[in-house]
Amino acid sequence: MFHRKECEGVPPPPRRRDRKPGPGDPGARQQGAQRGGSRPLPARSPRPPAAAALPPRAPRVREPELPDDITARDLDRDARAELRSLPESLADKVALHLVAAGRFLDEDPQVAREHAWFARKLAPRLAVVREAAGITAYAAGDYAAALAELRAVRRMTGDPSTLPIMADCERGMGRPERALALARDPEVKKLDAAAKVELGIVVSGARRDRGEFDAAVVALQGPALDSDKLQPWTPRLWYAYAAALEDAGRKDDALRWFESVAAIDEAEETDAADRAAALSNG
């Protein structure tokens, strides 16, 4: 604080009480200095309103520990190309955390999210980083954060490939009608076969959420379901179809499809065998 020194018995000048000094008044500037200002306010400069106060600082994001056996070269080539806009040392650090996020995505989504979101802190303007942040948030069950990130990615790139995940985020937040609206986006036609299958699974789930069980069955019917050629997404598609049939009351049909899934699901990614046994015993 600024302290005025007592001066040999000379009293301080009296303050006027009949009016409040204006911002351009010399007395106001002197009082501002006495309150601790480093220098007087300039003439005709109004005091900033309270709403102009600085926003609170965002919480610091602690850097998660990186595995010893990863390198920046492990990152996908296209992603590395996008990081070239960064200084080399920063690009390497971002790459390391993106690689770690990909490694932990299936086994520990929360750890994957910590790595992706630290990379987001370092390079928030890169679409590849924001997409990683969105996908890891989705895997960790934070659908609101995932949707916000993936919307940003679509604005940045115009790429509709994350529409299935965005729709599933809406469904995860209890908004199946918004999931269905995303499925009607004109750019759905640009999706590849795998993404269209995933979107169909989300649409079927949204129909089931709304109690539209027959529509949930119809949503999955088509060439992908009828194909004799097995694809990586085939177990998920058949499983979703079996679940829709069961909810629609078609137990015998559901049993056959659950048994078909169990026969091809060598990695046991689904509980189709258990579902088939429950229907058979029931």
N, C-alpha and C positions, 0 to 999 in steps of 0.2 A: 504494500500500500504506500501511497504517497503521503508523507507526514509533513505538515507545515511547522516550521520551527518558530517558537515564541521569540518575539523581537523586542527586547528591552522595554517591556511594559506597554508597547503600542498595541491596542486591541485590534482584532480583525475587523474589517469593514462590515457594517450591519447588512443583513440580508433583507431584501424587499419581500414582503409577504402578500402584497396586494395582487401579484400576478405571477404565473409560472413562466420562467424564462423560456424563450423559444430556442429552437436549435441553432439559429444564427446569432443569438445574443452572446456577446463576449462573456457575460457572467455564466452562461450555460456552458461555454467551452471551458472556463476555469473550473466550474464544478465538476465537469467531466474529468479533468485532470486530477482533481482532488479525490475522485472516486477510484483512481488507480489507472486511468487510461494512459497509455504511453505518450500520446500526443493529442492535442485538442481536435475535436471534430471540425471538418471544414465548414465554412459558412454555407447555409441552405442545404445541408446534407441531412435528411431525416434519419432517425434511428431505424434500423431494419426491424421489421415485425418479428414476433416470436416464431412465426411459421418458417422464417428463413434460417433457423438454427441448423447447424450441420447435422446430417443424418447420423444415426448411431453406426459405429463400425461393425462390419460383418464379422462373425466369429472366425477366428483363425482356423484354418484347416491343417491339421497335423499331417506331415508326410508319412504314409504307411511304409513299413519296412519292405524292401524289395527282396525277392529270392536271389540267391547268389548265382544261380545258373542261367539267368536270362540276359540277353543282350538286345540292344536297339535293333540289330539286324533281324531279330525274330519277328518284327512287325511286318504285316502285309505290305507288299511293294507299293500298292496304290495309296495306302495310308502314309507310308514314309514319304511319298511324293508330296502329299498335302502338307507335311510338316516342314518342307523346305523353305517355307516363308518365314520360319523362325530362326533365330541365331542357333548355330550348331549345337552348343552346349545345352540350350533349352530344348531343342528338338530331340536330343538324345534322352533327356530326362522324361519328357512327355512320352516318348516312344516306350521307354522302360515300363512306365506305369500303365500304358495301354496294353502292353504284352502281359503284364501281371493281371490286369483286369480280365483279359481273355482266358488266362490259365485258371483263375479261381471262379469263373462264372458259374460253372455247374456244381462244383464241390462246396463252395462257400460264397454265395451271392453277396453277402454283406461285405466281405473282404474285397471282392471284385469291385463293388461300388466305391469303397474307400479309395482304391487306386484310380478308378475312372474319374471320380470327382476331384481328386487332387490334380489330375491332368487337366480337368476343366478349369480349375483355379489358375493354372499356369497358362493355358491357351484357350480362353473362352470363345474366341471368334472363329475357331476351326470346326467345320461340320463333323469331321471324323471324331473329334473329341466330344462334341455334344451328343453325337449318336451313341458313343460308348457310355456316356453318363446316363442317357435315357434307357438303354438296354439293361444296364446293371441295376438301375432303380426299379425297372419292371421286374427283373428277376428277384429282387429283394422285397417285392410286394408294395413298393411306394408308387402307386399308380398315378397319383397326381403329379409328382415330380417327373416321372417317366414321360407322361403326356406332354408336359410343358417343354421338356428337352426335345422330344421328337417333333413337336410342332415347330420349334425353332429350326431344327435340321431341315424340315420341309421348306420353310421360308427361305433358308439359305441356299438350298440346292434345287428345289423344285422336284426332288425325287419322291415318288409316291410309295416306294418299296416298304416303308414302315407302317403303312396303313393298317395291316392286320394287327400289329402290336398296339397301335393307337386305339383301334376299335376294341381290343381286349382290355385296354386300360379303362375305357369308358364302361365296359361291362363290369370290370373289377370294382369300379366306384358306384355300382348300383344304378347305372344309366344305360340299360340295354337299348333304349330308343335312340340314343346318340351313337351307339355302336352300329345300329342298323343304318343310320344316316351316313356314317362314314363308308359303309359298304356300298352305298349308292353313289359314291364320288365318281365323277366321270373318268378319272384317271385310273380307276381299277383295271380297266382294259389293258393298261400298260404293264401290269404285274406279270411276273413269270408264273409258270405252272405251280411251283411249290408255294409261292405267296398266295395265289388264288385258292389253293386248297386250305391254307391256314386261315384265310379270311372266311371261307365257307364254314370251317369249324367254329369260328367265333360267331358267325351269324346264326348257326344252329344253336349254339349255347344261349345267345341272346333271345332267340325265339322260345327256348325252354324257360328262360327266366321270366318271360311274359306269359307263360302258360299256354303257348301256341305249339303244342307238341307235334301235331301233324305237319305244321309248317317247318318245324325243326328237322323232321325226317326229309322233307322235300329239299331243304336247303343243301343237303349233302349229296343228292342224287345227280348223276351226270357221268361224263366220260371218265373222269378220274376214278370214280367209285367202280365203274364197270371194267376198267382196264385189267387185263391179265398180267401185265408187267408190273412187278413189284418195284416200288420207289422208296427212298428213305422215309417219306412221309406216309406211306401206306398204312403202317400199324396205327398211327394216330387218326387217320381218316376212318378206317374201319371201326376203331374203338368208339369214336364220336358217333358214328352211325348206329352202332349197337346200343349205345347209351340213349340215343334219341328214340330208337325203336322201343326200348324198355319203358321210357317215360310215356310213350304213346300207347302203352298197353299191349304191344305186340311181343309178348314174352318169348314165344317159340322162335320168331325171327331174330330177336335179340340174342338168344342163346346160340344160334348158329353163327352169328357174326362174332360174338365174343370168343367162341371156339376157334374161328378162323384166325382171329388176332393172336390168340395164344399159340397157334401153330407156327406163326411167322415171327413172333416177337422173341427172338433168341436172346436179345440183351435184357429182356424182362423190364422194358421201360414202362409197361402198363401193368395193371392188375387184372388183365383180361381173364386169366385162368381162374382167379378167385371169383370174379363176377359170373363166369360160366358155371362154376361149381355151385354158387349160391342159387342161381336160377334153376339149375338141374335138380337140386335138392328141394327147392321151394315148390 
